[in-house]
Amino acid sequence: MANELSVFSSQRALYMARRPRNKMMDLASEYPDTISLGRGDPDLPTPPHISEAAFRAALNGETHYSHVLGIVPLRRAIAEKMRCDNGVDFDPESEIMVTTGAQEGIHVIMMSLLNPGDEVILPSPGYATYELATFLSQGKVVHVPLHPERGFQIDPAEVESRVTNRTKAIVVISPNNPTGTVYPRSTLEALADIARRRDILIIQDEMYEKILFDDYKHYSIAGFPGMRERTIVVNGFSKLYSMTGWRVGWVAAARPIIKGMQGIKHTYTICAPTPSQWAALAAITGPQDCVAETLAIYRQRRQWLVDGLRAVGLDVAPHGGSIFLFGDIRRTQMASEEFAIALLREKRVVTYPGSEFGELGEGFLRMTLAAPTARFCEAVNRIQEFVRMRLH
């Protein structure tokens, strides 16, 4: 793809075009009848009461710019949610910013925090957008490895060994994308202690905080002693409420941090889409039966995929939450990109190579639970057929 870009394209554009995910998406477009277990785009429809709220808002003229921080009712609802669920108080007037998806929130955070050469500690394997946003902001990513033999758990001692006088923030993603790992409270408390002692920030991604399985629990670092002023929370509506296309997320942080983000947010998109903000308000304040139904569906699909992989001699990384599983394909002795491409070409199933998310993701595949149930089951069957050809 990179060699198809204009001679006027920047080095940034060339770098982004070479990203492995683009390669898999480009390859998938060449084949008919593909089943995607790649992108994190829920197949479930947006619940009707959410869509109806946006429709009513549009009919009532809510189609103009909102305040750059978002409509006040939504910010108040987010603040109340965080108080009740996460045990932390943020002022809706000045400490919550509604963003055009959490993706924009990540970029606004990095653009507002980083000077050239500032460092961000990022777990690896980890969500690639944090690395790309740091790169585009002229910062430097410092990876801390999540080792497969430790269940992809983060080691606070390894984090602290990478802190320097240029470190600005530590990124904490739990449940993690791509591995599905959930960090225990003791680990999060140790990371908070590092942030306090070394005078750095924590950026906590809570996108999957409610998509948990078994007995796993989520803990918010912002609610720990002394951490409210040095934690930036990233969250959104896309996954839990099947609202990826609505593009609504949020960032919560202390007033001076949000103030620094405000001008950059305005430059990017002015505001999140106004009808979408009213839809988000209906999501967070309306009936939550849809959440329980969504989690039940994901729970069943998760079990099918785990059982399907184990039936052919493979396994998954320890998985506590999110809509992704990290399939362990090391027994096939195939590289993750080789496996993903062959699976696509031979069986028309799209997955993402674990190596895309960091060197320690090699030997794994990221697979999503967000595909229609019948097609999801067919994908599991196709994966089994593919593996049997290689192992049996």
TIDREN-755852 format. One record per residue (C-alpha): x, y, z; residue number from 1; residue in one letter. Coordinates in nm, 4 decimals. Layout:
BEGIN
> c1  c2  c3  i  aa
> X  Y  Z  NUM  A $
...
END
This chain:
BEGIN
> c1  c2  c3  i  aa
> 0.0000  0.0000  0.0000  1  M $
> 0.2814  0.2410  0.0831  2  A $
> 0.4132  0.2428  -0.2736  3  N $
> 0.0670  0.3506  -0.3975  4  E $
> 0.0699  0.6766  -0.2025  5  L $
> 0.1373  1.0165  -0.3530  6  S $
> 0.4934  1.1405  -0.3869  7  V $
> 0.3724  1.4259  -0.1664  8  F $
> 0.2790  1.1918  0.1209  9  S $
> 0.4577  1.2507  0.4502  10  S $
> 0.6755  1.0010  0.6306  11  Q $
> 0.3947  0.9746  0.8867  12  R $
> 0.1508  0.8649  0.6166  13  A $
> 0.3992  0.6133  0.4797  14  L $
> 0.4583  0.4717  0.8267  15  Y $
> 0.0861  0.4363  0.8958  16  M $
> 0.0286  0.2684  0.5585  17  A $
> 0.2826  0.0006  0.6459  18  R $
> 0.1005  -0.1031  0.9646  19  R $
> 0.0231  -0.4793  0.9683  20  P $
> -0.3492  -0.4304  1.0336  21  R $
> -0.3864  -0.2485  0.7049  22  N $
> -0.2258  -0.5472  0.5360  23  K $
> -0.4837  -0.7917  0.6746  24  M $
> -0.7731  -0.5642  0.5865  25  M $
> -0.6409  -0.5178  0.2331  26  D $
> -0.5942  -0.8925  0.1907  27  L $
> -0.9440  -0.9686  0.3196  28  A $
> -1.1007  -0.7458  0.0539  29  S $
> -0.9629  -0.9788  -0.2140  30  E $
> -1.1605  -1.2827  -0.0992  31  Y $
> -1.5354  -1.3548  -0.1054  32  P $
> -1.7272  -1.5125  0.1823  33  D $
> -1.4842  -1.4041  0.4508  34  T $
> -1.5840  -1.4191  0.8161  35  I $
> -1.4188  -1.1458  1.0182  36  S $
> -1.2872  -1.2237  1.3634  37  L $
> -1.0555  -0.9271  1.3214  38  G $
> -1.1986  -0.5838  1.3885  39  R $
> -1.3495  -0.4988  1.7250  40  G $
> -1.6827  -0.3916  1.5772  41  D $
> -1.9762  -0.5553  1.7576  42  P $
> -2.2208  -0.7267  1.5240  43  D $
> -2.5098  -0.6683  1.7639  44  L $
> -2.7434  -0.3801  1.6757  45  P $
> -2.7523  -0.0621  1.8789  46  T $
> -3.0420  -0.1032  2.1257  47  P $
> -3.3582  0.0660  1.9901  48  P $
> -3.4021  0.3142  2.2762  49  H $
> -3.0561  0.4539  2.2010  50  I $
> -3.1235  0.4996  1.8298  51  S $
> -3.4624  0.6521  1.9043  52  E $
> -3.3018  0.9112  2.1329  53  A $
> -3.0739  1.0275  1.8516  54  A $
> -3.3686  1.0422  1.6105  55  F $
> -3.5718  1.2539  1.8526  56  R $
> -3.2762  1.4815  1.9152  57  A $
> -3.2256  1.5383  1.5430  58  A $
> -3.5948  1.6135  1.4910  59  L $
> -3.5785  1.8597  1.7818  60  N $
> -3.2971  2.0514  1.6152  61  G $
> -3.0029  1.9072  1.8098  62  E $
> -2.7916  1.9053  1.4949  63  T $
> -2.5540  2.1929  1.5631  64  H $
> -2.2232  2.2165  1.7446  65  Y $
> -2.2304  2.1377  2.1129  66  S $
> -1.9835  2.2769  2.3636  67  H $
> -1.6367  2.1407  2.2889  68  V $
> -1.6563  1.9334  2.6101  69  L $
> -1.9927  1.7869  2.5102  70  G $
> -2.3554  1.8400  2.6047  71  I $
> -2.3970  1.9073  2.9749  72  V $
> -2.6572  1.6321  3.0442  73  P $
> -2.4199  1.3687  2.9073  74  L $
> -2.1235  1.4994  3.1052  75  R $
> -2.3332  1.4955  3.4206  76  R $
> -2.4461  1.1397  3.3501  77  A $
> -2.0858  1.0278  3.2927  78  I $
> -1.9797  1.1939  3.6184  79  A $
> -2.2592  1.0155  3.8051  80  E $
> -2.1664  0.6832  3.6457  81  K $
> -1.8021  0.7276  3.7485  82  M $
> -1.9015  0.8222  4.1024  83  R $
> -2.1229  0.5148  4.1420  84  C $
> -1.9215  0.2570  3.9449  85  D $
> -1.5636  0.3744  3.9825  86  N $
> -1.5616  0.5525  4.3159  87  G $
> -1.4220  0.8822  4.1867  88  V $
> -1.5704  1.2310  4.1555  89  D $
> -1.4996  1.4367  3.8451  90  F $
> -1.6633  1.7737  3.7889  91  D $
> -1.8886  1.7445  3.4809  92  P $
> -1.8448  2.1143  3.4068  93  E $
> -1.4674  2.1075  3.3701  94  S $
> -1.3234  1.7579  3.4142  95  E $
> -1.5058  1.5450  3.1581  96  I $
> -1.4628  1.5734  2.7824  97  M $
> -1.6891  1.3908  2.5380  98  V $
> -1.4796  1.2816  2.2399  99  T $
> -1.5458  1.1577  1.8893  100  T $
> -1.4861  0.8032  2.0012  101  G $
> -1.2232  0.6931  2.2512  102  A $
> -0.9845  0.6784  1.9556  103  Q $
> -0.9885  1.0562  1.9271  104  E $
> -0.9576  1.0826  2.3032  105  G $
> -0.6287  0.8903  2.2953  106  I $
> -0.4858  1.1187  2.0272  107  H $
> -0.5997  1.4348  2.2054  108  V $
> -0.4396  1.3128  2.5282  109  I $
> -0.1030  1.2477  2.3650  110  M $
> -0.1050  1.5705  2.1651  111  M $
> -0.1810  1.7701  2.4791  112  S $
> 0.0721  1.5955  2.7067  113  L $
> 0.3807  1.5233  2.5014  114  L $
> 0.6710  1.7412  2.3983  115  N $
> 0.9182  1.5955  2.1463  116  P $
> 1.1105  1.3153  2.3151  117  G $
> 0.8760  1.2705  2.6107  118  D $
> 0.8296  0.9047  2.6973  119  E $
> 0.5163  0.6959  2.7444  120  V $
> 0.5400  0.3501  2.9010  121  I $
> 0.3156  0.1113  2.7103  122  L $
> 0.2518  -0.2580  2.7796  123  P $
> 0.3378  -0.4914  2.4941  124  S $
> 0.1358  -0.6645  2.3563  125  P $
> -0.0950  -0.3656  2.3747  126  G $
> -0.3470  -0.1601  2.1820  127  Y $
> -0.1597  -0.0104  1.8875  128  A $
> -0.3407  0.3257  1.8872  129  T $
> -0.1467  0.4366  2.1971  130  Y $
> 0.1795  0.3748  2.0148  131  E $
> 0.0619  0.5500  1.6993  132  L $
> -0.0747  0.8499  1.8910  133  A $
> 0.2561  0.8809  2.0754  134  T $
> 0.4453  0.8617  1.7462  135  F $
> 0.2266  1.1271  1.5828  136  L $
> 0.2769  1.3487  1.8896  137  S $
> 0.6576  1.3175  1.8559  138  Q $
> 0.6826  1.1254  2.1801  139  G $
> 0.8731  0.8052  2.2426  140  K $
> 0.7122  0.4729  2.3333  141  V $
> 0.8924  0.2652  2.5951  142  V $
> 0.7574  -0.0888  2.5922  143  H $
> 0.7213  -0.2992  2.9041  144  V $
> 0.6862  -0.6656  2.8104  145  P $
> 0.3855  -0.8763  2.9053  146  L $
> 0.5272  -1.2272  2.9065  147  H $
> 0.3138  -1.5228  2.7907  148  P $
> 0.4550  -1.7407  3.0685  149  E $
> 0.3149  -1.4905  3.3223  150  R $
> -0.0262  -1.4894  3.1598  151  G $
> 0.0479  -1.1494  3.0010  152  F $
> 0.0272  -0.9847  3.3442  153  Q $
> 0.2172  -0.6585  3.3835  154  I $
> 0.5088  -0.6552  3.6300  155  D $
> 0.5272  -0.3244  3.8231  156  P $
> 0.8997  -0.3778  3.8837  157  A $
> 0.9598  -0.3954  3.5093  158  E $
> 0.7529  -0.0795  3.4659  159  V $
> 0.9552  0.1123  3.7254  160  E $
> 1.2841  -0.0016  3.5729  161  S $
> 1.1839  0.1847  3.2558  162  R $
> 1.0924  0.5161  3.4210  163  V $
> 1.3323  0.7994  3.3333  164  T $
> 1.3307  1.1767  3.3752  165  N $
> 1.1508  1.1940  3.0373  166  R $
> 0.8646  0.9638  3.1387  167  T $
> 0.5300  1.1438  3.1210  168  K $
> 0.2804  0.8618  3.1657  169  A $
> 0.2161  0.4911  3.2068  170  I $
> -0.0649  0.3423  2.9970  171  V $
> -0.2777  0.0823  3.1765  172  V $
> -0.5289  -0.1168  2.9700  173  I $
> -0.7384  -0.3591  3.1737  174  S $
> -0.9013  -0.5700  3.0436  175  P $
> -0.6218  -0.5568  2.7920  176  N $
> -0.6601  -0.5373  2.4173  177  N $
> -0.5448  -0.7714  2.2589  178  P $
> -0.4842  -1.0305  2.5320  179  T $
> -0.8006  -1.0017  2.7447  180  G $
> -0.5848  -0.9920  3.0585  181  T $
> -0.7346  -0.8311  3.3695  182  V $
> -0.4920  -0.6810  3.6218  183  Y $
> -0.5596  -0.7516  3.9906  184  P $
> -0.5997  -0.4710  4.2417  185  R $
> -0.2559  -0.5379  4.3922  186  S $
> -0.0897  -0.4743  4.0554  187  T $
> -0.2850  -0.1544  3.9969  188  L $
> -0.1986  -0.0305  4.3467  189  E $
> 0.1700  -0.0954  4.2776  190  A $
> 0.1473  0.1039  3.9524  191  L $
> -0.0285  0.3864  4.1365  192  A $
> 0.2524  0.3875  4.3917  193  D $
> 0.5080  0.4258  4.1116  194  I $
> 0.3115  0.7168  3.9655  195  A $
> 0.2962  0.8955  4.3005  196  R $
> 0.6620  0.8424  4.3900  197  R $
> 0.7985  0.9249  4.0456  198  R $
> 0.5536  1.2115  3.9787  199  D $
> 0.4092  1.0780  3.6536  200  I $
> 0.0619  1.0221  3.5140  201  L $
> -0.1443  0.7077  3.4636  202  I $
> -0.3595  0.6815  3.1511  203  I $
> -0.6147  0.4106  3.2303  204  Q $
> -0.8169  0.2655  2.9439  205  D $
> -1.1459  0.1398  3.0872  206  E $
> -1.3214  0.0626  2.7583  207  M $
> -1.3863  -0.2983  2.8591  208  Y $
> -1.4443  -0.2418  3.2307  209  E $
> -1.7862  -0.4109  3.2233  210  K $
> -1.7094  -0.6841  2.9708  211  I $
> -1.5758  -0.9259  3.2310  212  L $
> -1.6015  -1.3016  3.2640  213  F $
> -1.5850  -1.5559  3.5440  214  D $
> -1.4984  -1.3850  3.8739  215  D $
> -1.2768  -1.1081  3.7399  216  Y $
> -1.3255  -0.7552  3.8742  217  K $
> -1.2310  -0.4124  3.7469  218  H $
> -1.0618  -0.1469  3.9622  219  Y $
> -1.0234  0.2206  3.8759  220  S $
> -0.6859  0.3724  3.9632  221  I $
> -0.8391  0.7222  3.9745  222  A $
> -1.0261  0.6125  4.2882  223  G $
> -0.7083  0.5121  4.4734  224  F $
> -0.5642  0.7519  4.7345  225  P $
> -0.3779  1.0413  4.5774  226  G $
> -0.4522  0.9298  4.2197  227  M $
> -0.7475  1.1411  4.1133  228  R $
> -0.5217  1.4325  4.0118  229  E $
> -0.2741  1.2162  3.8206  230  R $
> -0.5021  0.9706  3.6376  231  T $
> -0.6528  1.0232  3.2934  232  I $
> -0.9443  0.7895  3.2242  233  V $
> -1.0375  0.6833  2.8701  234  V $
> -1.3739  0.5175  2.8079  235  N $
> -1.6601  0.5075  2.5614  236  G $
> -1.9853  0.3598  2.4427  237  F $
> -1.8740  0.1659  2.1348  238  S $
> -1.8289  -0.1851  2.2702  239  K $
> -2.0742  -0.2182  2.5581  240  L $
> -2.3660  -0.0608  2.3714  241  Y $
> -2.2716  -0.1652  2.0149  242  S $
> -2.2217  0.1986  1.9139  243  M $
> -1.8960  0.1919  1.7161  244  T $
> -2.0353  0.3975  1.4293  245  G $
> -2.1867  0.6619  1.6559  246  W $
> -1.8368  0.7801  1.7576  247  R $
> -1.8787  0.8796  2.1198  248  V $
> -1.6209  0.8329  2.3936  249  G $
> -1.5008  1.0296  2.6897  250  W $
> -1.1932  1.1374  2.8811  251  V $
> -1.2004  1.2256  3.2510  252  A $
> -0.9138  1.4022  3.4232  253  A $
> -0.8302  1.6873  3.6597  254  A $
> -0.9313  2.0348  3.5464  255  R $
> -0.5839  2.1565  3.4320  256  P $
> -0.5372  1.8473  3.2143  257  I $
> -0.8762  1.8807  3.0472  258  I $
> -0.8117  2.2526  2.9977  259  K $
> -0.4939  2.1668  2.8100  260  G $
> -0.6810  1.9191  2.5917  261  M $
> -0.9667  2.1500  2.5040  262  Q $
> -0.8016  2.3501  2.2265  263  G $
> -0.6618  2.0394  2.0584  264  I $
> -0.9986  1.8653  2.0730  265  K $
> -1.1619  2.1702  1.9125  266  H $
> -0.9027  2.1708  1.6344  267  T $
> -0.9648  1.8019  1.5584  268  Y $
> -1.3451  1.7801  1.5441  269  T $
> -1.4907  2.0799  1.7355  270  I $
> -1.7273  1.8408  1.9152  271  C $
> -1.8539  1.4852  1.9064  272  A $
> -2.1596  1.4448  1.6772  273  P $
> -2.4456  1.6057  1.8663  274  T $
> -2.7210  1.3489  1.7899  275  P $
> -2.4740  1.0784  1.8895  276  S $
> -2.4224  1.2485  2.2240  277  Q $
> -2.7954  1.2302  2.2936  278  W $
> -2.7856  0.8634  2.1953  279  A $
> -2.5010  0.8117  2.4433  280  A $
> -2.7044  0.9837  2.7123  281  L $
> -2.9874  0.7350  2.6524  282  A $
> -2.7353  0.4502  2.6684  283  A $
> -2.5863  0.5461  3.0025  284  I $
> -2.9107  0.6533  3.1729  285  T $
> -3.1589  0.4140  3.0113  286  G $
> -3.2435  0.0510  3.0834  287  P $
> -2.9374  -0.1723  3.1108  288  Q $
> -3.1064  -0.4994  3.0102  289  D $
> -2.9248  -0.4694  2.6776  290  C $
> -2.5901  -0.4877  2.8583  291  V $
> -2.6799  -0.8122  3.0333  292  A $
> -2.8015  -0.9592  2.7034  293  E $
> -2.4809  -0.8549  2.5257  294  T $
> -2.2607  -1.0065  2.7946  295  L $
> -2.4554  -1.3332  2.7822  296  A $
> -2.3992  -1.3565  2.4060  297  I $
> -2.0277  -1.2821  2.4387  298  Y $
> -1.9981  -1.5342  2.7212  299  R $
> -2.1449  -1.8091  2.5029  300  Q $
> -1.9288  -1.7229  2.2018  301  R $
> -1.6211  -1.7110  2.4221  302  R $
> -1.6907  -2.0626  2.5425  303  Q $
> -1.7433  -2.1906  2.1877  304  W $
> -1.4132  -2.0439  2.0731  305  L $
> -1.2146  -2.1681  2.3733  306  V $
> -1.3653  -2.5166  2.3428  307  D $
> -1.3115  -2.5163  1.9663  308  G $
> -0.9437  -2.4301  1.9922  309  L $
> -0.8792  -2.6777  2.2709  310  R $
> -1.0544  -2.9527  2.0747  311  A $
> -0.7800  -2.9328  1.8112  312  V $
> -0.4910  -2.9015  2.0521  313  G $
> -0.4585  -2.5223  2.0794  314  L $
> -0.5358  -2.2909  2.3693  315  D $
> -0.5955  -1.9263  2.4587  316  V $
> -0.4083  -1.6857  2.6830  317  A $
> -0.5686  -1.6419  3.0278  318  P $
> -0.8773  -1.4361  2.9486  319  H $
> -1.0745  -1.2296  3.1952  320  G $
> -1.2492  -0.9712  2.9812  321  G $
> -1.2903  -0.7657  2.6607  322  S $
> -1.4337  -0.8826  2.3282  323  I $
> -1.1012  -1.0371  2.2211  324  F $
> -0.9273  -1.3669  2.2835  325  L $
> -0.5578  -1.4234  2.2233  326  F $
> -0.5399  -1.7641  2.0610  327  G $
> -0.2204  -1.9565  2.1315  328  D $
> -0.1049  -2.1088  1.8007  329  I $
> 0.2550  -2.1837  1.9011  330  R $
> 0.1966  -2.5576  1.8747  331  R $
> 0.1538  -2.5216  1.4970  332  T $
> 0.5107  -2.3827  1.4744  333  Q $
> 0.3780  -2.1178  1.2345  334  M $
> 0.4514  -1.7478  1.2737  335  A $
> 0.1390  -1.5530  1.3651  336  S $
> 0.1321  -1.3519  1.0416  337  E $
> 0.1938  -1.6648  0.8364  338  E $
> -0.0911  -1.8410  1.0164  339  F $
> -0.3306  -1.5457  0.9793  340  A $
> -0.2642  -1.5074  0.6067  341  I $
> -0.2929  -1.8804  0.5370  342  A $
> -0.6154  -1.9014  0.7403  343  L $
> -0.7585  -1.6156  0.5369  344  L $
> -0.6567  -1.7586  0.2008  345  R $
> -0.7539  -2.1163  0.2679  346  E $
> -1.0548  -2.0829  0.4990  347  K $
> -1.1663  -1.7208  0.4510  348  R $
> -1.1424  -1.6297  0.8207  349  V $
> -0.9940  -1.2921  0.9120  350  V $
> -0.7868  -1.2652  1.2308  351  T $
> -0.5067  -1.0324  1.3396  352  Y $
> -0.1527  -1.1616  1.3955  353  P $
> -0.0424  -1.1262  1.7541  354  G $
> 0.2903  -0.9865  1.6325  355  S $
> 0.1055  -0.6726  1.5260  356  E $
> 0.0591  -0.5854  1.8919  357  F $
> 0.4219  -0.6365  1.9942  358  G $
> 0.7029  -0.8894  1.9711  359  E $
> 0.5684  -1.0968  2.2595  360  L $
> 0.2423  -1.1370  2.0687  361  G $
> 0.4251  -1.3664  1.8274  362  E $
> 0.2699  -1.7122  1.8348  363  G $
> -0.0776  -1.5752  1.9101  364  F $
> -0.3784  -1.4503  1.7123  365  L $
> -0.6243  -1.1839  1.8236  366  R $
> -0.9780  -1.3048  1.7601  367  M $
> -1.2939  -1.1109  1.8334  368  T $
> -1.6221  -1.2339  1.9785  369  L $
> -1.8050  -0.9691  1.7750  370  A $
> -1.9312  -1.1682  1.4766  371  A $
> -2.2888  -1.2895  1.4124  372  P $
> -2.3433  -1.6103  1.6050  373  T $
> -2.4036  -1.8420  1.3078  374  A $
> -2.1039  -1.7000  1.1220  375  R $
> -1.8984  -1.7099  1.4415  376  F $
> -1.9664  -2.0824  1.4805  377  C $
> -1.8785  -2.1369  1.1146  378  E $
> -1.5512  -1.9501  1.1693  379  A $
> -1.4659  -2.1782  1.4628  380  V $
> -1.5320  -2.4816  1.2412  381  N $
> -1.3103  -2.3401  0.9669  382  R $
> -1.0291  -2.2700  1.2128  383  I $
> -1.0539  -2.6260  1.3419  384  Q $
> -1.0316  -2.7649  0.9869  385  E $
> -0.7290  -2.5467  0.9177  386  F $
> -0.5492  -2.6568  1.2350  387  V $
> -0.6269  -3.0253  1.1835  388  R $
> -0.4578  -3.0097  0.8429  389  M $
> -0.1404  -2.8897  1.0140  390  R $
> -0.1360  -3.0943  1.3335  391  L $
> -0.3027  -3.4236  1.2505  392  H $
END
